[in-house]
Amino acid sequence: MSPTHVLLVDDEEIFTRNIAKLLAHRGYRVTAVSSGDAAIRALEEQPFDVLVLDLKMPGLDGIATFREMLKLGLSVETIILTGHGSIDTALEAVKLGAHDYLTKPCEIEELVAKIESARGKGRGKRP
Amino acid sequence: MGPIEAAGAQMANEPPAAGRPESNAPPDRVAERRKSYKRLFWRFVRLTVLCSLLPLLVVGWAINLHYTRFARERMLHFFQSQVEDHRRVIERFLGEQTAKLKLIARTHDLPRLTAPGALARVFELFNQEEKTLTDLGVIGDDGFHRAYVGPYDLWSRNYSREHWFRRVMEHGVYVSDMFMGFRREPHFIIAVTHSDGERVWILRATIHTEAFRALVENVRIGRTGTVYLLNAEGLYQTSPAGRAPIMEKAPYPVGEPHAGIRLRTLEELPGPEGKPLARQIACEAWLKTPRWLLIVQQEYDEAFADVNHANRWTLVFLLASAATIVLATVGITRHMIVLIRRRDDEADRLNERLLQAGKLAAIGELSAGVAHEINNPLAILLTERQLLLDCAARHPLPEGEFREQFEESMSQIDIQVQRCKRITQNLLRFARRTESRLEPLDVNAFIREVVELMEREAKTSGIRFTTALDPAIPPVVSDPSQLQQVLLNLITNAIDAHDGKPYGAIRIATRADAASRRFTLKVADTGAGIRPEHLARVFDPFFTTKAVGKGTGLGLAITFGIVQRLGGSIHVESEPGKGTEFTIELPWEPPEELRQSLTAESRPA
């Protein structure tokens, strides 16, 4: 079985780099981009198993990216990363079809658990 | 239990107790206010009194003046008509007597008139109806009596050198002034001449002085009114109310004869027993024949008694009105100042609340920004730690000091990051507009529930809970989750206030006020109390008296915000060492703007 391919979107590059390393240590294949546009392009190029999307970004922000994705029919299980203050927006994304959300800062194990749960659901949907 | 624990954790960071009076203007401002109220009071009073008294006095004065003039004119007119009438009466009387004498002289020749008994018969006829003449005589051109009827012995008297004799011989008719004559008492005569062709004779009559006096004085004018006559030289022709004998000189000049009626005021007239008379008003008219001055005179004050009376009453009325106006003005103004002061106090309180709300809003915005900015580095810190841990797992460190220190630091980093996270979460919770939900609520049951939970928490602290809940509170409409937070914040603070005390009590009371459709909720503790200098700041965000790291200082600020949002008010009283009491007042129904903002919020969802 090929490793779960995760697309990580966050404008904080050190954060994405670190998360990518941590996920890689745990057996995931991670592609990290730092903007909504880059994320859409990456999704168009190749399929991903799970998308980890930060809400607060310059330019196309998380929720706009998610909407754009939906519009383009780029379906992928999504975990929204959010600060405590924007839980409402995260919930909105969940209502729109995102798998779950996670508040920053978070433990890596929490993220892994959510990715696994999203992956399981994704597999169920697309065997 | 979840939300309660969260609130509890948050509240542990609060100041031990806090307070703020409803209005806490500094004392110098209070004194300044009081002075300005006093100034305002006097300005109002002055203005109102001026604006109402001045017109009143002017109008009162004008009406009085007008009335006085009118009354005086009427009075004088009355006087004048009296004099006019009376002059006519006297003139008619004298004219009648003169005409009678003329008639007799013309219809009787001298022999017939001097015949024995003839003159007596005429005299009788004259005095038939009333005593008019004192005596009657026929005098020849030699000045001796030809015939005489009367009480005096005048047969031997010769009148040819008398003043009146010459005058009557000149003019044919003469009415004399009062004179003493041969009889040595004041009297006056009317004489007419008649000529038989060769001889001229005189028919002379003495007017009965008493009868004439009665005729002249036959006018009653008040208590002090007198009527009398003066001749052209100013000698009394009748005695003025017995004040002076006939023929005495009047104490004032009579002036030149004039045709009309003249009015004058006489001051300082000598009265009986040497005392001067009060000011007199006199109305004068000259008779044609003889040239006598008829005077009707009355005490000025009596003549104008009505006017004076009216004036007095006008004055009384004006004074009473003025007093009423002044009293009413003072009363109304005082009442108004009380109202204004109440409004000002209310405005002060509102301003303070607005200030507080503004502070909260500004801090909220700032907090949200700061929390967001801090969250990212925190997230990175956490990932860096995890990376290090991953590394350590792959390449285990050798036992020793470094490994010990590494593990300790890793766990400390985690603890501190979690602490930062808690702080930012609190900040964000404070900044966030929590979603409200309004629903019917039994306040007392709700309080009992919360208290029960808190009692369990505080069991080890030795603090007793008592409640005094007013059963009169009807089911209210409010936001249970927010109300719960308020209650938890206050109770947690109350528990914390007993820090270091092995015992204590927290009393929670409610009371309904049907009149204002509000209820009050009091949370009182027996804790450390709040120092007066802190009392004004306890609702400020980030104000805390707790040790660094133990409090965000947001609990009471949040409480304040919630209570305000629910349309209520909160205030605090505290005595250091004795305890603190928070009083919250809330409406039975939430304010309309809260309902509206809630419906507006829920619409896009």
Contacts between the chains, C-beta under 8 A, distances in Angstrom:
chain1	res1	chain2	res2	distance
A	12	B	376	5.3
A	12	B	379	7.5
A	12	B	380	6.7
A	14	B	380	5.3
A	15	B	376	6.9
A	15	B	379	5.7
A	15	B	380	5.0
A	15	B	383	6.3
A	18	B	380	6.5
A	18	B	383	3.6
A	18	B	384	6.2
A	18	B	386	7.6
A	18	B	387	5.8
A	19	B	383	5.8
A	21	B	387	5.9
A	21	B	390	7.8
A	22	B	383	6.2
A	22	B	386	5.4
A	22	B	387	6.2
A	22	B	390	6.4
A	25	B	390	4.8
A	25	B	394	7.8
A	56	B	372	6.8
A	83	B	371	7.0
A	83	B	372	5.0
A	83	B	375	4.7
A	83	B	428	7.3
A	84	B	371	6.8
A	84	B	375	7.1
A	84	B	424	6.5
A	84	B	425	4.9
A	84	B	428	4.5
A	84	B	429	7.7
A	85	B	368	5.3
A	85	B	371	6.2
A	85	B	372	6.1
A	85	B	428	4.2
A	85	B	431	6.8
A	85	B	432	6.3
A	104	B	375	5.2
A	104	B	376	7.1
A	104	B	378	7.6
A	104	B	379	4.4
A	105	B	375	6.2
A	105	B	378	4.3
A	105	B	379	3.7
A	105	B	381	7.3
A	105	B	382	4.5
A	105	B	417	6.5
A	105	B	421	6.0
A	106	B	379	7.1
A	106	B	382	7.3
A	107	B	382	7.0
A	107	B	386	7.6
A	108	B	382	7.9
A	108	B	383	6.9
A	108	B	386	4.6
